[in-house]
Amino acid sequence: MNRKEFSSHVSASYNLYLEDLFNQILEMGGLVERQLQTSVLSVQNADAELAKEVIQLDKLVNREEMEIDRLCVRVLARQQPTASDLRLIVSAIRIAVDLERMGDEIVKISGLVLRLADRGDLDCQNLQGYKQLVEISSRARDMLKNVLDAFTRLDLSGAAAVIEEEEHVDDLFAVAMEEVTERFKESHNDIECLLQLVYALRAAERITDHARNIAESVVYLVNGQDMRNMNDDLLADFLKSLTVN
Amino acid sequence: MISIKPVSSLEKSSRIFEELIGVGALLSIALILGGITALWGLAFFVAFSLYLGRNLFYFLHFLNLVRSRALEPSKAPFGVWGDIYDAYFEKVFQDKRKLKRLRLETEQVYNAMNLLPDAHISLNEKLQIEWVNNSAESLLGLRQNDAGHRIGNLLRQREVTHYLEEKNFDKSVEFYLSAESTRRLSAKIVPYFDKHYLLIIRDITDAHNLAQIRRDFVANASHELRTPLTVLNGYLELMLDSVESLPPVWSGPLTQMHQQSLRMQNIINDLLTLSNIEAEGTELEQDFVDVPIMLRKLEVEANQLSNGHHQLHFHIESKDGLVGKTEALRSVFINLVSNAIRYTPEQGEIWVRWYQTPQSMVFEVKDTGIGIAREHIPRLTERFYRVDTARSRSSGGTGLGLAIVKHILERHQAKLSVYSRLQVGSTFRVEFPLYLKKSVTDLDSSLS
């Protein structure tokens, strides 16, 4: 599929509906990007005000998801799309769900900041896990940016890069969890802090998973191949073939 | 490519001549044949068929030539068809030359666009990318094959989205390249070429940093200077209170030291005010400012300041006030009036007017003072700019008054204009936009 296809239908309103849908997804993506960026800042500066802003933004994100669903239903009901148009609708619904879930996970990260601000506890910020949280969520933010760019350009190699990056983040997450577990063993005072940290780390890691899902939806949209449930070798080969293109 | 000479009228007539000769030759052949065989009808029919056949052949040949878009001229045939061939090849040749020139010019423009240091992106009516130049590729990471995408899909920064939605392209917008990038960019859209837009993005990191450094420096320096100065001032006042107990030689220096320290304190206070205004951002506060009442109070203060040396005339012609910041506007009015008093010789006259014009609410201060030379006027609102250094210092100014006025007026979307003639006097006019006007009755009705 390439972008010229939007203008290839005889029906002008059909073109317009698809174009609307495409732009709406990116608008929602931009919103989640902003939400994630605000969240990263709130973690870095331990700023409760920013964390509250993140929660406000989540309401907008949820509304956008409903709007995308509405647009998809409209095209499905009126135009009975086939081939690449149908794939666009299917991936739009999937991407919207992923973005919405991302929004929820971002709220969880901000929840850590709010909880810590309530306790007025500064020790927690000095933990190694906290730094890794910032690292993972910053990477998640860059992945989200890249995957949205890949979606805009229908760029397979961009999507492949995001999928590879997600594997790196998994390793980072494993290291961070190990360290937090170590801390659990030796300290008995800051259990709550560590627990919150685990939640937030998990949420950050989930965001990268959703970014990967979006990348997979982009691959599906562009060449119709489903790459979920591929084993490691198959996946590596497949990614290589995408990058070569 | 063989160049073809333009068809001249002489050649054209010669070609018709050729054609006539050809027809004449055919006719004479027919006559001879007819004479020999006495089959007149057949002879003329054969000659006519030959003529028709030749024409048909060249007609088809020409059609093929046009269809195949052959650009190399083949040999022009004899007669009128020669004219047609010549004309066609000349047209093709000219078209080709024109195309070549156009292509060259386009390439030249493209190369020039690619050399521009700022990112230039051409957008169509729906804000979709048409082309981008090299700087846009290196600065923003856009690609040539991004053509057709909406620019808002690729630049998803909040400020940009907002700017594109607002469609107020008189302004420009500043934003950071990405979440972690320190590069500050400024974007502006210029409509061009019939429903197309040119998005120009430039890297203003350096300028932005410089402005920030200047602001920070002024704010920090004045803040740091204030504390030591307060200590000095306090002790000086203490010493002046008991000046009798000190050697009489010291009373003069002490008074002078006290005066200078007070002056320094004024400067620092003004600097702090200035950096506060700058830090406040552009949002306008929604206070109601009752300008007539404020001016009546100001009249009393101005008379005290003038101490009877000047004739002050206050003409408050409008009963309406403004929406804005009370304290800030008061300092604008005080600054302008006290400037007038300071620079007007004794017995001079000063008029202060508050009135409404069809376009704006106007506050005007007119004096019969020493006036300002033309070259100084554009620089009056610079910090520490002084027209006459010695005179201004002796009159106790800080050099910051008009800078403060300018900043406050910018926040109120108001315009300051200065008209002046040396030795005759100056007029300072402040025009507030009418949408800031608010009268006391409006206020009452909104309260009830």
Interface residues (C-beta under 8 A of the other chain):
Chain A: R3 K4 F22 N23 L26 E27 G29 G30 E33 R34 Q37 V40 S138 R141 D142 K145 L148 D149 T152 R153
Chain B: R143 N145 D146 G148 H149 R150 G152 N153 L154 R156 R158 T161 S178 A179 E180
